[in-house]
Amino acid sequence: MTIFNEHQQEVARTLRNSVSRSDWTDWKWQVRNAVKTVDDFERVLGIEFPARKKRVYEQTLGKFPMAVTPYYLSLIDVDDYANDPVFLQSFPSPEELKIGRYDMTDPLHEDEDSPVPGITHRYPDRVLFHVSNTCAMYCRHCTRKRKVGDVDSIPSRDNLERGLEYIRNTPQVRDVLLSGGDPLMLSDEKLDWLLTEIRAIDHVEVVRIGTRTPVVLPYRITDELVSMLAKHHPLWLNTHFNHPRELTASSRRAIQRLADAGIPLGNQSVLLAGVNDCQRLIRTLNLKLIKNRIRPYYLYQCDLSEGLTHFRTPIGKGIEIIESLRGHTSGFSVPTYVVDAPGGGGKIPVMPNYVVSWGPNKVVLRNYEGVITTYHEPESYEAKYCDRECAKCNLQLKEDDAEEKAIGIERLLSDWDECTSLTPESNERMGRRDDAA
Ligand SMILES: *Cc1c(COP(=O)(O)O)cnc(C)c1O
């Protein structure tokens, strides 16, 4: 497929009378001409929904708005649109109005783990910084569906300043993840300013950008943007391909520019029923990503956000997919399958079980073929008593500031923490002990 092919020219013509290749490949033209109504959608694709269905689609848009870039829309296979992965990710389904029993508006408690507006501080050493309230394309499976189209805007410098101030005042933060909305909806100038401010903070070691523009608006990845980004290394970028069909000529070119600028690229897919819940498809996607220098990073279980019931698969589907990847293909084309814990517990990896059994010094393991093997653990291993006095340790990692405290399960494994069990605060049995005391 070439960039601005005949079909795309036709899509463009139905939107505007005369559209040149340079209009089409101008990201601002794409954003300005995003399709937002069912009528326009029908017109551009030359399809007609039955009147009854159309009413429900419009009703759905009343709750969850639509925006699709003409580019992304041009990838839809009109002859089989109902099964088309691009259609399913961009066009509303009446199923979105169904609220499942366990659905939540903010399942990841991002708003609660937010010390200042725009920052989610969940993990000890890194923060999510929401720097844009808008996206080029509204993914139907968005985990932040509660916010889509709410305040379609780029926060002012003053608003962003509060987030920056929090990062400046929080020395534990060594990794800042720009998210949104889509951070690449910011102008080059604004982004340059923001990255400069973040880079000026001594304790911030890396910056990451999470963006779907290489997939839905590849023309955003201009030479100017890329050379600006390259000034702010070490900078990592994660994108969001869900289906091999999304790796078009335009997308590949965008990716190539980013990779050539030395920006390490990762991909975060979401497992979606009817879109990509197939091991062969995920494998094809991941191998294609690798070929284009993108490392598959996460495969997400679909969150418990409202309006996503029809997209969810059982977790077993994801484990089955990983089962057919690990060992079968290059290790670096296997993403980590994660469930983002409802309630804000963060990402929890899930995978097939490879440890079959365990004795005092033997571990029984199985491989992807079903071969069962034993690994002999060392007969004598002198466990080093660790009191976290790193200055006296002979492992040659002399850290000045080695006083981090242990968190969670790590405490149960350590010598220097007295903790032997972790008990929920509301445990009734412990409550009785307190009452008796
Ligand atoms: C996903 C996420 C991160 C980054 O997690 P990594 O596992 O380091 O990629 C950070 N903060 C929040 C709130 C997140 O959801």
Ligand as a Chemical Component Dictionary entry (heavy atoms), coordinates in Angstrom:
data_LIG
# 
_chem_comp.id                   LIG 
_chem_comp.type                 NON-POLYMER 
_chem_comp.pdbx_formal_charge   0 
_chem_comp.three_letter_code    LIG 
# 
loop_
_chem_comp_atom.comp_id 
_chem_comp_atom.atom_id 
_chem_comp_atom.alt_atom_id 
_chem_comp_atom.type_symbol 
_chem_comp_atom.charge 
_chem_comp_atom.model_Cartn_x 
_chem_comp_atom.model_Cartn_y 
_chem_comp_atom.model_Cartn_z 
_chem_comp_atom.pdbx_ordinal 
LIG C1 C1 C 0 1.562  1.694  33.554 1  
LIG C2 C2 C 0 1.824  2.724  34.531 2  
LIG C3 C3 C 0 3.128  3.120  34.817 3  
LIG C4 C4 C 0 4.340  2.501  34.148 4  
LIG O1 O1 O 0 4.448  1.166  34.466 5  
LIG P1 P1 P 0 5.686  0.323  33.904 6  
LIG O2 O2 O 0 5.388  -1.072 34.343 7  
LIG O3 O3 O 0 6.890  0.911  34.517 8  
LIG O4 O4 O 0 5.672  0.492  32.426 9  
LIG C5 C5 C 0 3.313  4.101  35.762 10 
LIG N1 N1 N 0 2.274  4.671  36.398 11 
LIG C6 C6 C 0 1.005  4.295  36.164 12 
LIG C7 C7 C 0 -0.101 4.957  36.915 13 
LIG C8 C8 C 0 0.730  3.317  35.215 14 
LIG O5 O5 O 0 -0.533 2.975  34.956 15 
# 
loop_
_chem_comp_bond.comp_id 
_chem_comp_bond.atom_id_1 
_chem_comp_bond.atom_id_2 
_chem_comp_bond.value_order 
_chem_comp_bond.pdbx_ordinal 
LIG C1 C2 SING 1  
LIG C2 C3 SING 2  
LIG C2 C8 DOUB 3  
LIG C3 C4 SING 4  
LIG C3 C5 DOUB 5  
LIG C4 O1 SING 6  
LIG O1 P1 SING 7  
LIG P1 O2 DOUB 8  
LIG P1 O3 SING 9  
LIG P1 O4 SING 10 
LIG C5 N1 SING 11 
LIG N1 C6 DOUB 12 
LIG C6 C7 SING 13 
LIG C6 C8 SING 14 
LIG C8 O5 SING 15 
# 
